[in-house]
Amino acid sequence: MHKIKLVPDKPFYNNCDITVFDVTEGREKKRCKITVEYAQVDVKQLQEEGRDYEGAVKYYEEWIYAVVRHYIADDWECSGGLEEIMDIVKEHIQPYFQEA
């Protein structure tokens, strides 16, 4: 199992780029970069699927895990950065659930 560190770039109003580092052997090796999109249209799609705020947060966390797993072709555990990314996601999607 790989140990992965996630490093978010400066978030935009509708997305955030995340750099994925493999730190399994004690050295940082850049593996890929992914983009989490949380624009109103993205959140509306989750709402149409019947997801509430907590369901949407869970969706984003599972999505991040699945996308990183796809790129590194193995299971992984986070050694840092996921909480910071999820805080960014929560901050940006929460207003869309207050409107509903």
N, C-alpha and C positions, 0 to 999 in steps of 0.2 A: 504494500500500500504506500502510495506517495504522500509526502507531506508537502502541502501547497500553501503558499502565502499569496494573498490577494491584495493588490495595491490599486486603489481607485485614483483616477485622474480627477481634476477639478470637475464637479458635476455641472451639467447644463440643466435647464428647466425641464427637458424632456428625455435626457439620457445621461449615462455615465459610462465612460470607458474604464475597463479594469485590466490591469496587467497581471498575468498569472506567472508566478515564479515557483519552480520546483526546488524545495530546500531539503529534499530527502537525505542527501549525503553531506549536509552541513554547508553546502555552497549554494548560492542563489543562481539558478539557471532559468532564464526567461523562456517560457514555453509558448505562450500565446497572449493574445489580447482579445477580450470580449466586450460587448456593449450591452448594457442593461437599458432597455427602453421603457420609460414610464410616462409617456405622454398621455394626454386625456383620452385619445382614441385607444391606446393600449389598455388603460384601466377600464374604459367603458366595455371593452370586449370581455374582460374578466367579470365585470358586473353582470353582463348579459348571460354569462355562464352560471350565474347565481352565487358568485363569490362575494362575501362581505370583506371588510377590511382585513381581518385576521386570515381569511382564506387567500386573499391576494398576497399578503406578506409571505405566507407559506408557499404559494405558487412561485414567487420570485426566488425564494431560498432554494427550492427544489430545482428550479430552472437553472440557476447558477451551478448547482452541483452537477446536473446532467450535462450541461454544455462543457464544463471543464473536464468531466469524465470522458466525454466524446473526444476532445482534443488530446488528452494524455493517454487515452485508451486503457485506463485502469481506474480502480477505486482510489479515493484520496481522502485525506483528512486535512482540515484547515489548521494551519499553525499561526494564522493571524490575518486580520483584515476583513473577515466576513461580517463581524459586528458593525464595523464602520460603514461598510457597503449597505447593510440592511438598514442602518440609521438614515442613510441618504435616501434609500428607496421609500422608507416609511414617511420621511419628511415630505417627499414629493407626491406620494399617492394619497396621503391622508385628506387633503382638501377635496378631492374628488368624492370621497365617501361622506364628507360633511354636507356636500351639496345634495346628495341623494335623499 
